[in-house]
């Protein structure tokens, strides 16, 4: 098919973004329509939940770029405008300046067509060296494959084609979450080894959103969501995210070559639109659907240094990478989600900052930003904030997606204020619950061994741990959502721990009561060789007393 014969599907004009509306209805909208209806749209959806974050970041990049260009115009006319005041004006208006957005979308209109000479986020004419193209099923995360069976809601019959709207959504997902591993070489790639292409050494080869633990703030409608994540900075210690030289979205860059490279972050707009992969969608003969895909490595993000501009992840100091690269200080790397844990279990890094400089700020930039808005006295900010976390987990050498993560956590606004006493008390309470659950698991092991078991399986203990966290989950979410600003955080957290103690003690009591032998029959200390640890001896009654003592110690009540 010649490029001149290609179909047209422009994402600015054509409906392709699934949305749920504030009135409970559902539909699909174009990019232009999305901004016009932002106050009536509740959330962006997708074929799977993990499509919503890439779509949200695309929309945010458009907002960042539109208002940054407007800011540049002010400067040209000698008007100095505080970026926070630009933000405040849009927030108080309750809507974006649609004339600005429409004007920008008109300027870049030709770069948002899925097909043609400059296809959106793709490389025109991209070809594999040794084959024609991959079936479209390879493009879709929830299509069951023999070695890649993932949270699927589809039948095992792989689709032969997908619509243009579906293709647009999966294109963004692929750029964000594509697996690492060996890729088939494409014409123009200069990094081929024995007929294979590998990611650059020392850098995660997965898509950028797969390498971070995405967290964004979700408002009551899409306008609020976009505004709350439109972070002017990563907190009061950071540089402004406006007017950053070379922070250009992918669609304003020259057409990309087929080769791969290492991408160094220059600003949020670039990170939100980075072309992690070289891709081309293949259209079927009828030119009314996509039936194939060509994918190879593209601009692989260098995570070191990205913390200055990536706003949607927790960070950690990597001593390992410091030693490996012989650096003077530990670099910050993004922390991914653990699919086995609810979001509240990782509360500390979400709410508590570390150190004195931007390089030491470990919280997500969007959380820092909302805290900054509070300190700036912005009116009518939501009193309850919804933190929405998404991601995927990878298997062997990150070559396959094995699990998905999607969790929401409502927290009181006082908890995002920088290092407030409330946030420290809340994080301390979560840490106390973790220790209490550890003691519950210890009780379960001791009781089983005292009752005569030769060993206690790790899976059994994991099930107990999971049961405890599931039992605590409603309490934890309610307490974080309702954290008050008008009473002592210490008193509130003490009452919280009392409620948690009742839940955990009840589960412990059930373990103890299920054994028929005398509660006072004694056993000597025994070694659980499978677990490589010694179990406390004594009777079941003594084990229960030890547990109650440790539970009080852990929870402080």
Buried (B, 14 or more C-beta within 10 A) or exposed (E): EEEEEBBEBBBBBBBBBBBBBBEEEEBBBBBBBBBBBBBBBBBBBBBBBBBBBBBBBBBBBBBBBBBBBBBEEEEEEEEEBEBBEBBBEBBEEEEBBEEBBBEBBEEBBBBBBBBBEBBBBBBBEBBBBEEEBBBBBBBBBBBBBEEBEBBBEEEEEBBEBBEBBBBBBBBBBBBBBBBBBBBBBBEBBEBBEEEEBBBBEEBBBBBBBBBBBBBBBBBBBBBBBBBBBBBBBBBBBBEEBBEBEEBBBBBEBEEBBBBBBEBEBBBBBBBBBBBBBBBBBBBBEEEEBBBBBBBBBBBBBBBBBBBBBBBBBBBBBBEEBBEEEEEEEBBBBBBBBBBEEBBBBBBBBBBBBBEEEBBBBBBBBBBBBBBBBBEBEBEEBBEEBBBBBBBBBBBEEBBBBBBBBBBEBBBBBBBBBBEBEBBBBBBBBBBBBEBBBBBBBBBBBBBBBBBEBEBBEEEBBEEBBEBBBEBBEEBBBEBBBEBEEEEEBEEBBBEBBEBBBEBBBEBBBEBBEEBEEEBEEEBEEBEBEEBEEEBBBBBBBBBBEBBBEBBBEBBBB
